[in-house]
Amino acid sequence: MASHIVGYPRMGPKRELKFALESFWDGKSSAEDLEKVAADLRVSIWKQMAAAGIKYIPSNTFSYYDQVLDTTAMLGAVPERYSWTGGEIGFSTYFSMARGNASVPAMEMTKWFDTNYHFIVPELGPNTKFSYASHKAVTEYKEAKALGIDTVPVLIGPVTYLLLSKPAKGVEKTFPLLSLLDSILPVYKEVIAELKDAGASWIQFDEPTLVMDLDSHQLPAFSKAYTELESALSGLNVVVETYFADVTPEAYKTLTSLKGVTGFGFDLVRGTQTLELIKSGFPAGKYLFAGVVDGRNIWANDLAASITTLAALESVVGKDKLVVSTSCSLMHTAVDLINETKLDSEIKSWLAFAAQKVVEVNALAKALAGQKDEAFFSANAAAQASRRSSPRVTNEEVQKAASALRGSDHRRATPVSARLDAQQKKLNLPVLPTTTIGSFPQTVELRRVRREYKANKISEENYVNAIKEEISKVVKLQEELDIDVLVHGEPERNDMVEYFGEQLSGFAFTANGWVQSYGSRCVKPPIIYGDVSRPKPMTVFWSQMAQSMTARPMKGMLTGPVTILNWSFVRNDQPRFETCYQIALAIKKEVEDLEAGGIQVIQIDEAALREGLPLRKSEHTFYLDWAVHSFRITNCGVQDTTQIHTHMCYSNFNDIIHSIINMDADVITIENSRSDEKLLSVFREGVVYGAGIGPGVYDIHSPRIPSTEEIADRINKMLAVLDTNVLWVNPDCGLKTRKYTEVKPALINMVSAAKLIRTQLASAK
């Protein structure tokens, strides 16, 4: 019986890679320093898996930024604007593609399937020249082999790579990306040949797009690709991995018929129907990599239940062909529970982070092989029972209130057009009002103040004074810049979800439960272990303080229920929508307290609404119905004159625009600049959006400062498809991760651009 891990977190247990990357980007350390940190992390991960007894240990799942960008580098598919002249792709070109540089913008970034991880979208066209330009996969395989560890090199499969790409600038949007398959397969063959020469005996291709609703012409591309690669793969064992959802019967048939493939990996946590497909027929002599340990959540595996599942599979595929695996890469979970010294001991017993999941995978494999660790299984059973019976998990009053919401509508009584008129009379905003998304830069000093207050090293009075001073600074800066609707900058907040979770019941928190979001950016998702309620107001004090400092409207800033849900590790003992309704009721109380406290503009961010969309279209309607309903619950009781904003991050929104309209917000701000303004195409196609909308005018995820002319040009593009009276001018996202030296000039240019267009509009009348 064998064990396998699909992939592993690369940031390090204490975010070592994050700090090394940021030091390198800031010019404080060398490329060699960065490479040393990276190599040490890889070595420790491989040794850890080997010590745990894992048979199939992955390599090439480490990345300096993103695994899709690594594949772009491997294929030499560098967009022309980066002036790459060939040869091995180094840090300069690689990080320019990821982050942009002084003269060119970064490539688009979007969500990796339905996770909170962002990948860098390849830009391809008929003139893209492919060449083997990054030998990373082979180098890392050799690195592990030198330690005496024979790994399974992991590559993103050729079809998934193309299906995740987009047509390059200037290429027709209808360009068939799969037509490039014949152009990229020669590079894959070169990589495979080098891996074979280096001694690899297994290779893993990740083809997660197989779980999507594929068009009839897309499935044959998988057959074509692996038939073409068959001779190159001869002599190698090959596993094709799928994850994040069920595969359709058609995709299952295509996958299990692929040429030259030895084994198939399935997510059996989220892909429960796949189990039935396997039971109804699995190709003889092939390996089944059974993903029974959840790579997306932090709950300890129910080992007894997994053994039952594995035993049923063993009877189908045979003992020697069943491999116990994770449901997907463990990069979506926290790294190691051992670093949680302050976590409540009862809750801690219910959890397993990546390092613990590695142990679980091997324990299951050994148990199936007749070497069951009775003590380990017994402790696991006790923890499962403790979680099921713990009184801290259930609150009957909350359960009752949430279940009463089903089947109702919760919508503001007045249509949005009438509300906007009432709000304008009260707020008196100019045409093209300017605002920002919420957060301002979090300085080292600010983080120190928060840290010291949390550790009881400074008094509450000193803490409040320090935060007040920071808010005052941010308010003054915005007034100097002449921004119309202000924010308080969120200096008191560590994270847009964690901050609220800390003040809600039913949440637990980690010290080092970091998960990579993109590049060096990590988030620390709260753990929702029980029923959620709001014991007391969470933001009213700070919002009222900020509003008292200015005569301009000050936004009250909240995170919406769907985003809190999607950016947390969520309890798996009840449906997600029930937990979401509980959070919505808690946020509703906060909205009403803000309104009663004199806050006239309240932003309820739903940055993650789109990312929670199930991967299968058949499940979209159910999800969107309860997600949109949850948002409406939060603000259905406010007056017409209270303006409700929401914000959404990187995602493809065009296919859910009608659900966004159905949210019934007064103003929505939305990412737009990095995704090549494709959001605007939905309005060109005739969708009418009657509420306020602010498609971001510049990309805050890059240090690049856009000019006034560039921003004005973006605003004009928006005005070509949106009415003047609904358009807002704002950045793409919050400014928390940027420096003031970048933020201030960018906002000066943004406000100047808005004023320039206002002048042009006035003179055109």
Buried (B, 14 or more C-beta within 10 A) or exposed (E): BBBBBBBBBBBBBBBBBBBBBBBBBEEEBEEEEBBEBBEBBBBEBBBBBBEBBBBBBBBBBBBBBBBBBBBBBBBBBBBBBBEBEEEEBEBEBBBBBBBBBEEBBBBBBBBBBBBBBBBBBBBBBEEBEBBBBBBBBBEBBBBBBEEEBBBBBBBBBBBBBBBBBBBBEEBEEEBEBBEBBEBBBBBBBBBBEBBBEBEBEBBBBBBBBBBBEBEEEBBEBBBBBBEBBBEBBEEBBBBBBBBBBBBBEEBBEBBBEBBBBBBBBBBBBBBEEBBEBBEEEBBEEBBBBBBBBBBBBBBBBBBEEBBEBBEEBBEBBBEEBBBBBBBBBBBBBBBBBEBBEEBEEBBBBBBBBBBBBBBBBBBBBBBBEEEBBEEBBEBBEEBBEBBEEBEBBBBEEBBEBBEEBEEEEBBBEEEBEEBBEBBBEBBEBEEBBBBBBBBBBBEEEBEEBBEBBEEEEBEEEEBBEBBBEBBBBBBEBBBEBBBBBBBBBBBBBBBBBBBBBBBBBBBBBBEBBBBBBBBBBBBBBBBBBBBBBBEEBBBBEBBBBBBEBBEBBBBBBBBBBBBBBBBBBBBBEBEBBBBBBBBBBBBBBBBBBBBEBEBBBBBBBBBBBBBBBBBBEEEBEEBBEBBBBBBBBBBBBBEBBBBBBBBBBBBEBBEBBEBBBBBBBBBBBBBBBBBBBBBBEBBEEEBEBEBBBBBBBBBBBBBBBBBBEBBBBBBEBBBEBBEEEBBBBBBBBBBBBBEEEBBBEBBBBBBBBBBBBBEEEEEEE
